[in-house]
Amino acid sequence: MGMDPKEKRKRKERRHKHILKKMFGTAEKPRVVVYRSLRHFYVQAVDDERGIVITGASTLSPEIRDQISYGGNVEAAEKVGELMAKRLKEKGIEEIAFDRAGYRYHGRVKACAEGMRKGGIKF
């Protein structure tokens, strides 16, 4: 039998706290944090100095909503990464700190990161 869902979430939150200790987003180099649910994938750029979200993208974003049949897969996550890269470039941001939020760098998280790199964002 698998792990209790509450325990799984607690462990993920602990891993995320551990990552957050070492990482800090600024206006020039924001922290880009990912969140994945079963049906969708979300990503947002955070300026930790001012405590604000600069921009974000998800599988629900109007630009890509119609291009994807299902938001919970690798292809959708890569499209979200590409859209996020475009939005960051529009704001004049070239470099980010990638916050995987306690998720393994694998699958959808990796696809999103690669989509952002394809869009010309450095990290």
C-alpha positions in Angstrom: 0.0 0.0 0.0 1.2 3.5 -0.8 1.9 6.4 1.5 -0.9 8.4 3.2 -1.6 11.5 1.0 -1.3 13.8 4.0 2.1 12.4 4.8 3.2 12.7 1.2 2.2 16.4 1.1 4.0 17.0 4.4 7.2 15.5 3.0 6.9 17.6 -0.2 6.4 20.8 1.9 9.5 19.9 4.0 11.6 19.4 0.9 10.3 22.8 -0.5 11.3 24.6 2.8 14.7 23.1 2.5 15.1 24.4 -1.1 13.7 27.9 -0.1 16.4 28.3 2.5 19.0 28.5 -0.2 17.1 30.5 -2.9 15.8 34.0 -3.0 14.1 35.8 -5.9 14.9 39.4 -6.8 13.3 41.7 -9.4 16.3 41.1 -11.8 16.5 37.4 -11.1 13.1 36.1 -9.8 12.4 32.8 -8.3 10.2 30.7 -10.7 8.1 28.2 -8.7 6.2 25.3 -10.2 3.0 23.6 -9.1 1.5 20.5 -10.6 -1.9 19.1 -10.0 -3.3 16.0 -11.7 -5.1 18.0 -14.4 -3.0 21.2 -14.7 0.5 22.7 -14.5 1.2 26.2 -13.1 4.4 28.3 -12.9 4.9 31.8 -11.5 7.8 34.3 -11.1 8.2 35.7 -7.6 10.2 38.7 -6.4 10.9 37.7 -2.8 12.3 41.2 -1.9 8.9 42.8 -2.4 6.9 39.6 -1.9 5.0 39.9 -5.2 4.3 37.7 -8.1 5.8 39.3 -11.3 4.0 37.0 -13.8 2.7 33.5 -14.3 1.5 31.0 -16.8 -0.5 27.7 -16.6 -2.3 25.2 -18.7 -5.4 27.4 -18.2 -3.7 30.5 -19.8 -5.8 31.6 -22.8 -2.8 31.6 -25.2 -2.3 27.8 -24.9 -5.5 26.5 -23.5 -6.8 25.5 -26.9 -3.6 24.0 -28.1 -3.5 21.3 -25.4 -6.0 18.5 -25.0 -4.9 17.6 -21.4 -3.1 19.9 -19.0 -1.5 17.1 -16.9 1.1 15.8 -19.3 4.7 16.6 -20.3 3.7 18.3 -23.6 1.4 20.7 -21.8 4.1 21.5 -19.2 6.6 22.3 -22.0 4.2 24.7 -23.6 3.6 26.4 -20.3 7.4 26.8 -20.0 7.6 28.4 -23.4 4.8 30.8 -22.6 6.4 31.7 -19.3 9.7 32.4 -21.1 7.9 34.7 -23.5 6.2 36.6 -20.6 9.5 36.9 -18.7 11.2 38.3 -21.9 8.4 40.9 -22.3 9.2 42.1 -18.7 13.0 42.2 -19.6 13.9 39.2 -17.5 16.7 37.0 -18.9 17.8 35.0 -15.8 15.8 33.2 -13.1 16.2 30.9 -10.1 14.2 27.7 -10.8 12.3 26.5 -7.7 11.1 22.9 -8.3 9.0 23.2 -5.1 10.0 19.9 -3.6 9.2 18.0 -6.8 11.8 15.8 -8.5 13.5 17.4 -11.5 11.8 14.9 -13.8 8.8 14.6 -16.1 6.6 17.7 -16.2 8.9 19.8 -14.0 11.9 19.1 -16.3 9.8 19.6 -19.5 8.7 23.1 -18.2 12.3 24.0 -17.4 13.4 22.9 -20.9 10.6 24.9 -22.4 11.8 28.0 -20.6 15.4 27.4 -21.7 14.1 27.0 -25.3 12.5 30.4 -24.9 16.0 31.9 -24.0 15.8 32.1 -20.2 19.0 31.2 -18.3 19.2 29.4 -15.0 
